[in-house]
Amino acid sequence: MLVTLIIVCEAGFWVLLTGGLALRYLAKKPRLGAAVLLCEPLLELVLFVVTALDLRAGAEPDGKHGLAALYIGFTAAYGHYTVKWLDGHAAYRLGGGPKPAGAGYGKARAVHEWKLVARTVLAAAVAIALLQAAIWYVGGSGDTAPLRAWQFTALRVTGIHALIAATYTVWPKRAPAKAGIRG
C-alpha cells in the first residue's frame, strides 16, 4: 500500500502542478492557480503520516519506508524549484512572458550545477534525518538494516551528483559555435 501511495503522491504532484499552471495561464485565474500549487506540500504530509502510522502499526521497516523518505526529501529540496522552473516556462509558452534563462555555459553552468548539488545535499539530509527518526522509532524491536541502506543510498546519490557537477567545473560546457554568414 505504501508504494502505491508514493506513486499516487508523485502523480498527484504532477496533476496539481499541471492544474495550477493551467488555471494560471490558460484559464487566466492566477490566484486560484497559486492556491492549487500551494496544495502540493499536503501530498508529502500525507505520505509522511501514513509512513509513520505504518511503522507504528508494527510493519517491518523495509525499502518502501526508505523510498518514502527519499521521496519526501527530494520534494522538500526540489519541489519549489521545479514549480518555479515550470512556472517560468509556462509563463513564456502560455502567458506571453519572457523566455526563461537557461543554465548557461562555462562558469555560469558550473555554478548552476553546484547549486543543484546543494539541493541534493538538502534532499539527502532530509531523507537521512527521516530515516534516522524511523530507526530510533522502531528501536531494537525490528530490523532497521533496510533503513540504514537507504541512508547510504542518499549519500551515494549525493556523491554521484557532486561528481557530475565537478565535471562541469573541470570541463566547462562551451557555447555552441555560431554559424557564420556566407556571402
HUZILIN-V769541 format. One record per backbone hydrogen bond with DSSP energy under -0.5 kcal/mol. CO is the residue of the C=O (numbers start at 0). NH is the residue of the N-H. If there is no record, write none. Layout:
((CO NH) (CO NH))
This chain:
((0 4) (1 5) (2 6) (3 7) (4 8) (5 9) (6 10) (7 11) (8 12) (9 13) (10 14) (11 15) (12 16) (13 17) (14 18) (15 19) (16 20) (17 21) (18 22) (19 23) (20 24) (21 25) (21 26) (22 28) (28 32) (29 33) (30 34) (31 35) (32 36) (33 37) (34 38) (35 38) (36 39) (38 41) (38 42) (39 42) (39 43) (40 44) (41 45) (42 46) (43 47) (44 48) (45 49) (46 50) (47 51) (48 52) (49 53) (50 54) (51 55) (52 56) (53 58) (54 57) (61 64) (61 65) (62 66) (63 67) (64 68) (65 69) (66 70) (67 71) (68 72) (69 73) (70 74) (71 75) (72 76) (73 77) (74 78) (77 81) (78 82) (79 83) (80 84) (81 85) (82 86) (83 87) (84 88) (85 89) (86 90) (87 91) (88 92) (89 93) (89 94) (90 94) (90 96) (91 95) (104 107) (104 108) (105 109) (106 110) (107 111) (108 112) (109 113) (110 114) (111 115) (112 116) (113 117) (114 118) (115 119) (116 120) (117 121) (118 122) (119 123) (120 124) (121 125) (122 126) (123 127) (124 128) (125 129) (126 130) (127 131) (128 132) (129 133) (130 134) (131 135) (132 136) (133 137) (134 138) (137 140) (138 141) (141 143) (143 147) (144 148) (145 149) (146 150) (147 151) (148 152) (149 153) (150 154) (151 155) (152 156) (153 157) (154 158) (155 159) (156 160) (157 161) (158 162) (159 163) (160 164) (161 165) (162 166) (163 167) (164 168) (165 169) (166 170) (169 171) (172 105) (179 181))
